[in-house]
């Protein structure tokens, strides 16, 4: 990999928005040999085979996906800490079970932002559920639900996925011409 920068960046238009729309959990086990990258840009994934199901969680409110790049000139190392913090409102048996299973595993997570971009977090190592709070609140208007924080460390930032819709996402994860299933409930 070359360490030389290859282009600049002009001031962009003010036509984007922040925030997260959905996340899609994938059980750990993506084989990086099954990942296809754009021929001219390895930061863009065009296909992932071997995945049959993505588990969709709709988001609303205070949800964030942050990536912090840490480089050490002394050690000659660089890594990216990916942190996904989500709030899932209202408690139920099925979600409590899923939170327990997410804590036991280390899923890969597709993050969809409100600008219509999709990213694959935890591609090589998965993300760990490091903090999970199940809250009831104390007043009638207080938050009732799950506050979850997932953290992972990767060699590079989360790759962009070459899709702009959920249907394209399912096709991106197609196996043998069969689209992956998006499980919403």
NUPA-595558 format. One record per residue (C-alpha): x, y, z. Coordinates in nm, 4 decimals. Example, Ala and Ser with C-alpha at 12.3 -4.5 7.8 and 13.67 -1.06 7.14 Angstrom:
BEGIN
east / north / up
1.2300 / -0.4500 / 0.7800 .
1.3670 / -0.1060 / 0.7140 .
This chain:
BEGIN
east / north / up
0.0000 / 0.0000 / 0.0000 .
0.1346 / 0.3371 / -0.0976 .
0.1553 / 0.6025 / 0.1719 .
0.1373 / 0.8900 / -0.0763 .
-0.1834 / 1.0904 / -0.1009 .
-0.3293 / 1.0889 / -0.4528 .
-0.5896 / 1.3661 / -0.4599 .
-0.7297 / 1.6701 / -0.2811 .
-1.0795 / 1.7641 / -0.1739 .
-1.2858 / 2.0681 / -0.2632 .
-1.5335 / 2.2261 / -0.0243 .
-1.8519 / 2.0208 / -0.0589 .
-2.2114 / 2.1362 / -0.0956 .
-2.4355 / 2.1567 / 0.2095 .
-2.6623 / 1.8774 / 0.0860 .
-2.6178 / 1.5985 / 0.3395 .
-2.7682 / 1.5077 / 0.6761 .
-2.6418 / 1.3348 / 0.9881 .
-2.7771 / 1.0507 / 1.1939 .
-2.8465 / 0.6813 / 1.1495 .
-3.1534 / 0.5198 / 0.9955 .
-3.1036 / 0.1425 / 1.0336 .
-2.8488 / -0.1142 / 1.1379 .
-2.8269 / -0.4703 / 1.0084 .
-2.6551 / -0.7365 / 1.2176 .
-2.4739 / -1.0231 / 1.0473 .
-2.3645 / -1.3188 / 1.2561 .
-1.9859 / -1.3293 / 1.2761 .
-1.8184 / -1.5239 / 0.9998 .
-1.7690 / -1.3149 / 0.6871 .
-1.4815 / -1.4772 / 0.5016 .
-1.2757 / -1.1881 / 0.3629 .
-1.1999 / -1.4091 / 0.0609 .
-1.5722 / -1.3745 / -0.0246 .
-1.5574 / -0.9937 / -0.0312 .
-1.5335 / -0.8241 / -0.3718 .
-1.4017 / -0.4698 / -0.3910 .
-1.4428 / -0.2104 / -0.6639 .
-1.1603 / -0.2595 / -0.9145 .
-1.0362 / 0.0971 / -0.8692 .
-1.1243 / 0.1617 / -0.5038 .
-1.0725 / -0.0922 / -0.2233 .
-1.2724 / 0.1280 / 0.0161 .
-1.5895 / 0.0292 / -0.1743 .
-1.7316 / -0.3228 / -0.1411 .
-1.9371 / -0.4396 / -0.4401 .
-2.0314 / -0.7912 / -0.3233 .
-2.0133 / -1.0254 / -0.0240 .
-2.1005 / -1.3908 / -0.0725 .
-2.1714 / -1.6551 / 0.1884 .
-2.4205 / -1.4481 / 0.3934 .
-2.7842 / -1.5554 / 0.3894 .
-2.9450 / -1.3243 / 0.6493 .
-2.9125 / -0.9669 / 0.7735 .
-3.1121 / -0.8723 / 1.0848 .
-3.2573 / -0.5229 / 1.0559 .
-3.3040 / -0.2898 / 1.3531 .
-3.4771 / 0.0408 / 1.2801 .
-3.3384 / 0.3419 / 1.4637 .
-3.4772 / 0.6737 / 1.5790 .
-3.3215 / 0.9267 / 1.8110 .
-2.9735 / 0.9433 / 1.9605 .
-2.7722 / 0.6885 / 1.7611 .
-2.4117 / 0.7340 / 1.6493 .
-2.1423 / 0.5591 / 1.4505 .
-1.7949 / 0.7022 / 1.5086 .
-1.4574 / 0.5925 / 1.3771 .
-1.1376 / 0.7097 / 1.5430 .
-0.8105 / 0.6610 / 1.3557 .
-0.5072 / 0.6097 / 1.5799 .
-0.1581 / 0.6172 / 1.4308 .
0.1757 / 0.5798 / 1.6046 .
0.4795 / 0.7002 / 1.4158 .
0.7030 / 0.5446 / 1.6827 .
0.5433 / 0.2022 / 1.6510 .
0.4612 / 0.2243 / 1.2805 .
0.1001 / 0.1219 / 1.3454 .
-0.2436 / 0.2500 / 1.2529 .
-0.5837 / 0.1158 / 1.3521 .
-0.9427 / 0.2364 / 1.3590 .
-1.1730 / 0.2064 / 1.6580 .
-1.5332 / 0.1759 / 1.5407 .
-1.7993 / 0.2663 / 1.7981 .
-2.1705 / 0.2173 / 1.7364 .
-2.4068 / 0.3486 / 2.0061 .
-2.7782 / 0.2813 / 1.9598 .
-3.1003 / 0.3219 / 2.1512 .
-3.3792 / 0.0728 / 2.0939 .
-3.6988 / 0.1975 / 2.2536 .
-3.9471 / -0.0243 / 2.4390 .
-3.8528 / -0.3495 / 2.6078 .
-3.9789 / -0.6876 / 2.4903 .
-3.8809 / -1.0512 / 2.5297 .
-3.7480 / -1.0947 / 2.1733 .
-3.5194 / -0.7903 / 2.1935 .
-3.3881 / -0.8885 / 2.5368 .
-3.2991 / -1.2296 / 2.3933 .
-3.1265 / -1.0638 / 2.0954 .
-2.9289 / -0.8326 / 2.3257 .
-2.8098 / -1.1364 / 2.5196 .
-2.7027 / -1.3116 / 2.1986 .
-2.5330 / -0.9967 / 2.0659 .
-2.3360 / -0.9767 / 2.3920 .
-2.2204 / -1.3362 / 2.3516 .
-2.1183 / -1.2932 / 1.9871 .
-1.9263 / -1.0382 / 1.7829 .
-2.1425 / -0.9492 / 1.4865 .
-2.0551 / -0.7618 / 1.1730 .
-2.2836 / -0.4595 / 1.1365 .
-2.4096 / -0.2785 / 0.8294 .
-2.4752 / 0.0832 / 0.9257 .
-2.7191 / 0.2858 / 0.7134 .
-2.7063 / 0.6598 / 0.7681 .
-2.9754 / 0.9167 / 0.6946 .
-2.7831 / 1.0268 / 0.3836 .
-2.8492 / 0.6869 / 0.2221 .
-2.4967 / 0.5519 / 0.2629 .
-2.4197 / 0.1993 / 0.3837 .
-2.1019 / 0.0942 / 0.5691 .
-1.9761 / -0.2456 / 0.6850 .
-1.8389 / -0.2193 / 1.0397 .
-1.6313 / -0.4928 / 1.1994 .
-1.5477 / -0.6610 / 0.8699 .
-1.2461 / -0.8600 / 0.9934 .
-1.2933 / -0.8810 / 1.3701 .
-1.6601 / -0.8047 / 1.4315 .
-1.7936 / -0.5659 / 1.6940 .
-1.8272 / -0.6449 / 2.0638 .
-2.1241 / -0.5308 / 2.2684 .
-1.9224 / -0.3590 / 2.5408 .
-2.2062 / -0.1879 / 2.7266 .
-2.5735 / -0.2747 / 2.7349 .
-2.8171 / -0.0880 / 2.9556 .
-3.1771 / -0.2022 / 2.9830 .
-3.3589 / 0.1040 / 3.1140 .
-3.7052 / 0.1566 / 3.2611 .
-3.6632 / 0.5203 / 3.3567 .
-3.8185 / 0.6744 / 3.6673 .
-4.0888 / 0.9008 / 3.5228 .
-4.3617 / 0.8266 / 3.2692 .
-4.1824 / 1.0210 / 2.9941 .
-3.8379 / 0.8661 / 3.0548 .
-3.6647 / 0.6385 / 2.8068 .
-3.7712 / 0.2751 / 2.8260 .
-3.5597 / 0.0348 / 2.6249 .
-3.2049 / -0.0659 / 2.5406 .
-2.8927 / 0.1496 / 2.5161 .
-2.6196 / -0.0537 / 2.3471 .
-2.2600 / 0.0295 / 2.2637 .
-2.0612 / -0.1837 / 2.0207 .
-1.6855 / -0.1379 / 1.9774 .
-1.4431 / -0.2927 / 1.7334 .
-1.0876 / -0.2373 / 1.6170 .
-1.0029 / -0.2752 / 1.2503 .
-0.7053 / -0.2035 / 1.0270 .
-0.9061 / 0.0390 / 0.8124 .
-1.2255 / 0.2480 / 0.8420 .
-1.5551 / 0.0761 / 0.7689 .
-1.5891 / 0.0147 / 0.3974 .
-1.8623 / 0.1830 / 0.1972 .
-2.1060 / -0.0644 / 0.0417 .
-2.2021 / -0.0180 / -0.3229 .
-2.5759 / 0.0204 / -0.2624 .
-2.8285 / 0.2945 / -0.1905 .
-3.1415 / 0.0914 / -0.1084 .
-3.2288 / -0.2058 / 0.1076 .
-3.3059 / -0.4120 / -0.2037 .
-2.9588 / -0.3355 / -0.3405 .
-2.8127 / -0.4290 / 0.0001 .
-2.9807 / -0.7712 / -0.0178 .
-2.8421 / -0.8178 / -0.3699 .
-2.4932 / -0.7080 / -0.2609 .
-2.4965 / -0.9995 / -0.0138 .
-2.6418 / -1.2432 / -0.2707 .
-2.5188 / -1.6015 / -0.2746 .
-2.5516 / -1.8059 / -0.5950 .
-2.7938 / -1.5521 / -0.7472 .
-3.0184 / -1.5645 / -0.4383 .
-3.0408 / -1.2352 / -0.2503 .
-2.9732 / -1.2351 / 0.1214 .
-3.2833 / -1.2179 / 0.3393 .
-3.3434 / -0.8996 / 0.5369 .
-3.5121 / -1.0123 / 0.8605 .
-3.7056 / -0.7203 / 1.0076 .
-3.9022 / -0.8856 / 1.2857 .
